[in-house]
């Protein structure tokens, strides 16, 4: 059975349709003292696929509880699908005394599952933190279908680390060039310095592509540079539309015509589904 967390109900339903697998109906409670309880009162079968994106800290609690709940209900095989892996950017200790948070989370998840499927984790090296087999799905190509018709498109990554996502989306869309900005982040105060690429953008449609849009601050700075250099239409595309706080407003104010994301994080802009890619791994 497919077992969704409270934040992945649409994606889990799509995954159930893709695989022809029954969909469980968990219940979610919060007690007066703040504790959570995620349960699967209706569950049948020996195999369970728990689907949970971990955007907020409470999502991790749901994930661990659902893993344990399906074991209690009789599942002998558990696959955990984490479409958006929170804490993946904390993949190392940046200062003395800091934890490797991604490792801590991976160790906890590994205790309750037989294997894990991740979608475009921010750092693929996080798979080494799990003690069970891990498969990584690249869903960047799914962003091609919702793209508008583009004129002389440039697929532009905010930094060198995201160039692979830009190239995958360009290939899936059929044509265009790719490039990236240089980005330097100050580890002390978190400030980001954006250095423009040399790619010509005047009178071109530009798709700014990243794996995650969180606060939108870095991407907004990139888009402001594009506007100064005469770009025509600018579309923001990402696999994981976290879009925290005023991210959407920042992007639109910077000149973005449209924001496109997948359903790894369920938002209004989640126009592409990663369900077919995940289904192929189940």
CORSULBEL-V936932 format. One record per backbone hydrogen bond with DSSP energy under -0.5 kcal/mol. NH is the residue of the N-H (numbers start at 1). CO is the residue of the C=O. Records with the same first field share a line. If there is no record, write none. Layout:
BEGIN
NH = CO, CO
END
This chain:
BEGIN
2 = 22
3 = 1, 49
4 = 2
5 = 51
8 = 5
12 = 8
13 = 9
14 = 10
15 = 11
16 = 12
17 = 13
18 = 14
19 = 15
20 = 16
21 = 16
24 = 2, 22
25 = 42
26 = 24
27 = 39
29 = 37
31 = 35
34 = 31
37 = 29
39 = 27, 37
43 = 41
48 = 77
49 = 1
50 = 48, 79
51 = 3
52 = 50, 81
54 = 84
55 = 53
59 = 56
60 = 56, 57
61 = 57
62 = 58
63 = 59
64 = 60
65 = 61
66 = 62
67 = 63
68 = 64
69 = 65
70 = 66
71 = 67
72 = 68
73 = 69
74 = 71
75 = 70
76 = 46
77 = 46
79 = 48
80 = 115
81 = 50, 79
82 = 80, 117
83 = 81
85 = 83
86 = 84
88 = 85
90 = 87
91 = 89
94 = 92
98 = 95
101 = 99
102 = 90
103 = 100
104 = 100
105 = 101
106 = 102
107 = 103
108 = 104
109 = 105
110 = 106
111 = 107, 108
112 = 109
113 = 110
114 = 78
115 = 78
116 = 133
117 = 80
118 = 135
119 = 82
120 = 118, 137
126 = 123
127 = 124
128 = 125
129 = 126
130 = 127
133 = 114
135 = 116
137 = 118
139 = 137
142 = 139
143 = 140
144 = 141
145 = 142
147 = 144
152 = 150
154 = 205
155 = 177
156 = 154, 207
157 = 155, 179
158 = 209
162 = 159
163 = 160
165 = 162
166 = 162
167 = 163
168 = 164
169 = 165
170 = 166
171 = 167
172 = 168
173 = 169
174 = 170
177 = 153
179 = 155
181 = 157
182 = 195
183 = 181
184 = 193
186 = 191
187 = 185
190 = 186
193 = 184
194 = 192
195 = 182
196 = 194
203 = 230
204 = 201
205 = 151
206 = 233
207 = 154
208 = 206, 235
209 = 156, 207
210 = 237
213 = 240
214 = 212
220 = 216
221 = 217
222 = 218
223 = 219
224 = 220
225 = 221
226 = 222
227 = 223
228 = 224
229 = 225
230 = 227
231 = 226
232 = 201, 204
235 = 206
236 = 258
237 = 208, 235
238 = 260
239 = 210
240 = 211
241 = 239
242 = 213, 240
243 = 213
244 = 214
247 = 244
250 = 246
251 = 247
252 = 248
253 = 249
254 = 250
255 = 251, 252
256 = 251
257 = 234
258 = 234
260 = 236
261 = 269
262 = 239
263 = 272
264 = 239
265 = 262
266 = 7
267 = 265
270 = 267
271 = 261, 269
272 = 261
278 = 274
279 = 275
280 = 276
281 = 278
282 = 278, 279
END
